[in-house]
Amino acid sequence: MGFYEELIAGLKESIECDFDGKISRLAAKAETHTSTLSRLVTGERKEWLSLLARVADAADLTVISRKSFVKESPLLPSAKEVCWIDAKVVPNGEVEGLPAAEDFLAVPMVEGQAAAGRGKDIQEGIRGWVLVRRQNISACHRNTLLAIQISDDGDSMEPTLRPGDIVLYDTNPDNFRFRQPGNIHVVMEPDGSVAIKRIAVKQSADDTQLIFYSDNATMHPPLCFSLNMDYEGEITKAVLGRVVWAWSDLHMK
């Protein structure tokens, strides 16, 4: 991949990850017209960029995102590359070989305080690993993923999610979408318990109210907390991650 392809790929990823998939928002931040940026990204106007790319390729330059210099927390386990070693294949017909290992990521499945991505004994909170196909997960989530399994009595998100289901969530605060109605997040209540909820936000002059609500609202009414009083004003103490994928057991549905 040359400089031109790297730049376009980087722009597309940034639009998806940082601007909610809206090219107009990147255009506004860059103080340019949406149509101009759109033609650039789609390759309609690339004469001058192609010249720049050829010069960059000749100089052996590459595109590096500033985000790549952000250090990950040493306490937070991250997704790992996959290497098949004596992998078992479901005996359902003839299968030649194994799927390409590079198509998958191994994501740690955690429990308890480890779900918050913090604590000295976080490694002890890893109960296993789940395999995720790269193509199913946006590139902006891949380095900050954790998985958690809904407990046997975790019926608050029924019928959307049921006990035993496994959810994949992104722990990067930049990718949280709790201010947009409808998104599901992994949250921590003030008593330290971890739950999966939708979030509503009410802003006042001197505080922010966080309402954690469930799909099974009859059995689990909404809970309201103060960001300042209950979480010392730190949203990352309340919201642990945004749910981006789920595996659901359908035999009871």
C-alpha positions in Angstrom: 0.0 0.0 0.0 1.5 3.3 -1.0 1.2 6.8 0.5 -2.0 7.7 -1.4 -3.8 4.5 -0.4 -2.7 4.9 3.2 -3.9 8.5 3.4 -7.3 7.7 1.9 -7.7 4.6 4.2 -6.8 6.8 7.2 -9.3 9.4 6.3 -12.1 6.9 5.9 -11.2 5.3 9.2 -11.2 8.7 10.9 -14.5 9.6 9.5 -16.0 6.4 10.7 -14.4 6.3 14.2 -14.0 10.0 15.1 -16.9 11.7 13.2 -19.7 9.1 13.5 -19.4 8.2 9.8 -20.3 11.8 8.7 -17.9 13.3 6.3 -19.5 16.7 6.8 -18.2 16.8 10.4 -14.6 16.2 9.3 -15.1 18.9 6.6 -16.4 21.3 9.2 -13.4 20.7 11.5 -11.0 21.1 8.5 -12.9 24.3 7.4 -13.5 23.0 3.9 -16.6 22.1 1.9 -18.1 18.7 2.3 -18.3 18.2 -1.5 -14.6 19.0 -1.8 -13.6 16.4 0.9 -16.0 13.9 -0.5 -14.4 14.1 -4.0 -11.0 13.8 -2.4 -11.9 10.7 -0.4 -13.7 9.0 -3.4 -10.7 9.7 -5.7 -12.5 12.1 -8.0 -9.9 14.9 -7.4 -6.5 13.3 -6.9 -4.2 14.9 -9.4 -2.3 17.0 -6.9 -2.5 14.3 -4.3 -1.1 11.7 -6.7 1.9 13.9 -7.3 2.4 14.3 -3.5 2.0 10.6 -3.1 4.6 9.8 -5.7 7.1 12.1 -4.0 6.3 10.6 -0.6 6.7 7.1 -2.0 10.1 8.1 -3.6 11.2 9.5 -0.2 10.0 6.3 1.5 7.5 8.2 3.7 4.4 6.7 5.3 1.2 7.9 7.0 1.2 7.4 10.8 -1.8 8.4 12.9 -1.1 10.5 16.0 -3.3 8.0 17.9 -0.7 5.4 17.4 1.5 7.2 19.8 -1.1 6.9 22.6 0.2 4.4 25.1 -2.2 1.7 26.3 -2.7 1.2 30.0 -0.4 -1.6 31.3 -3.3 -2.8 33.4 -5.7 -3.2 30.5 -5.4 -6.5 28.5 -6.0 -5.9 24.8 -6.9 -8.1 21.9 -4.2 -10.4 20.7 -3.2 -11.8 17.3 -4.3 -15.4 16.7 -2.0 -18.3 15.9 -3.7 -21.7 15.3 -1.9 -24.6 17.2 -3.6 -27.9 16.9 -6.9 -26.2 16.5 -10.0 -28.3 16.6 -12.6 -28.1 13.8 -16.3 -28.9 14.2 -16.7 -32.2 12.4 -19.4 -31.1 10.0 -18.5 -32.2 6.6 -15.1 -32.1 4.9 -13.0 -29.1 5.7 -9.7 -28.5 4.1 -7.3 -26.6 6.4 -8.1 -23.9 8.9 -9.3 -20.4 8.5 -6.6 -17.7 8.1 -5.4 -16.8 11.6 -4.9 -13.2 10.6 -8.7 -12.9 10.0 -9.3 -13.2 13.8 -8.6 -11.4 17.0 -8.5 -13.0 20.4 -10.3 -10.8 22.9 -10.1 -11.3 26.7 -13.4 -12.2 28.4 -13.3 -10.6 31.9 -15.5 -10.6 35.0 -15.8 -8.6 38.2 -13.6 -5.5 38.7 -11.5 -6.5 35.6 -14.5 -5.5 33.5 -13.6 -1.9 34.3 -10.1 -2.4 32.9 -8.5 -1.4 36.1 -7.1 -2.9 39.3 -3.8 -4.6 40.2 -5.2 -8.1 39.7 -6.8 -7.6 36.4 -5.1 -10.6 34.9 -6.9 -12.7 37.5 -10.2 -11.4 36.1 -9.6 -12.9 32.7 -11.8 -16.0 32.5 -11.1 -16.9 28.9 -10.8 -15.6 25.4 -13.2 -15.2 22.5 -12.4 -15.1 18.8 -13.6 -12.2 16.8 -13.6 -11.9 13.0 -11.7 -8.7 12.1 -14.2 -7.9 9.3 -17.1 -7.8 11.9 -15.4 -5.1 14.0 -14.5 -1.6 12.9 -10.8 -0.8 13.0 -11.4 2.0 15.5 -12.4 -0.6 18.1 -9.9 -3.3 17.7 -7.2 -2.3 20.2 -9.5 -1.6 23.1 -11.9 -4.5 23.2 -13.0 -6.6 26.2 -15.8 -9.2 26.4 -18.1 -10.0 29.2 -20.7 -12.7 29.7 -24.2 -11.8 31.1 -24.8 -13.6 34.4 -27.5 -16.3 34.9 -29.7 -13.7 36.7 -28.9 -10.9 34.3 -32.3 -10.4 32.7 -32.4 -6.6 32.7 -31.8 -6.3 29.0 -34.2 -8.9 27.8 -35.3 -9.5 25.2 -32.3 -7.8 23.5 -29.8 -9.7 25.5 -30.3 -12.8 27.7 -28.4 -14.5 30.5 -25.4 -16.4 29.0 -25.0 -14.0 26.0 -21.5 -12.6 25.5 -21.1 -8.9 24.6 -18.0 -7.2 23.2 -17.4 -3.7 24.3 -14.9 -0.9 23.4 -13.2 0.6 26.5 -11.9 3.7 24.6 -13.8 6.8 26.0 -13.4 8.4 22.6 -15.8 5.8 21.1 -18.5 6.1 23.8 -21.9 7.1 22.4 -23.9 7.5 25.7 -25.1 11.0 24.8 -26.9 9.5 21.7 -30.1 7.6 22.7 -30.2 3.9 22.0 -26.6 2.8 22.4 -25.9 0.1 24.9 -23.0 0.4 27.3 -21.3 -1.5 30.1 -21.6 0.6 33.2 -20.5 0.6 36.8 -22.9 1.6 39.5 -21.6 3.5 42.6 -21.5 0.3 44.7 -19.1 -1.2 42.2 -21.5 -3.6 40.5 -21.1 -3.9 36.7 -24.2 -3.9 34.5 -25.2 -3.6 30.8 -27.6 -0.6 30.3 -28.7 2.1 28.0 -28.0 5.6 29.1 -29.9 8.9 29.1 -28.2 12.1 30.1 -29.7 15.1 31.8 -27.6 18.2 32.0 -28.1 20.9 34.7 -26.3 24.0 35.5 -23.9 22.4 38.0 -24.2 18.6 37.4 -24.9 15.8 35.0 -27.5 13.2 35.8 -26.9 9.7 34.4 -30.0 7.5 34.0 -29.2 3.8 33.5 -32.3 2.1 32.0 -33.0 -1.4 30.9 -35.0 -3.0 28.1 -36.8 -5.0 30.7 -38.1 -1.9 32.4 -40.9 -3.6 34.2 -38.6 -5.7 36.3 -35.7 -3.3 36.3 -36.8 0.4 36.6 -34.3 3.2 35.7 -31.5 4.2 38.0 -30.5 7.8 38.3 -27.0 8.9 39.5 -25.1 12.1 39.8 -21.9 12.3 37.9 -20.4 14.7 40.4 -21.6 13.1 43.6 -21.5 9.5 42.7 -18.6 9.4 40.3 -16.4 12.4 41.3 -17.2 14.0 38.0 -15.3 11.3 36.0 -17.5 9.7 33.3 -15.0 6.8 32.9 -15.9 5.7 36.4 -19.5 5.3 35.3 -19.2 4.2 31.7 -16.8 1.3 31.2 -17.4 0.7 27.5 -19.7 0.8 24.5 -21.2 -2.5 23.4 -20.3 -3.1 19.7 -21.1 -6.7 19.2 -22.9 -9.6 20.9 -23.2 -13.4 20.6 -26.7 -14.5 21.6 -28.0 -18.0 22.6 -31.1 -18.3 20.4 -32.4 -21.7 21.6 -34.6 -19.9 24.1 -35.8 -17.2 21.7 
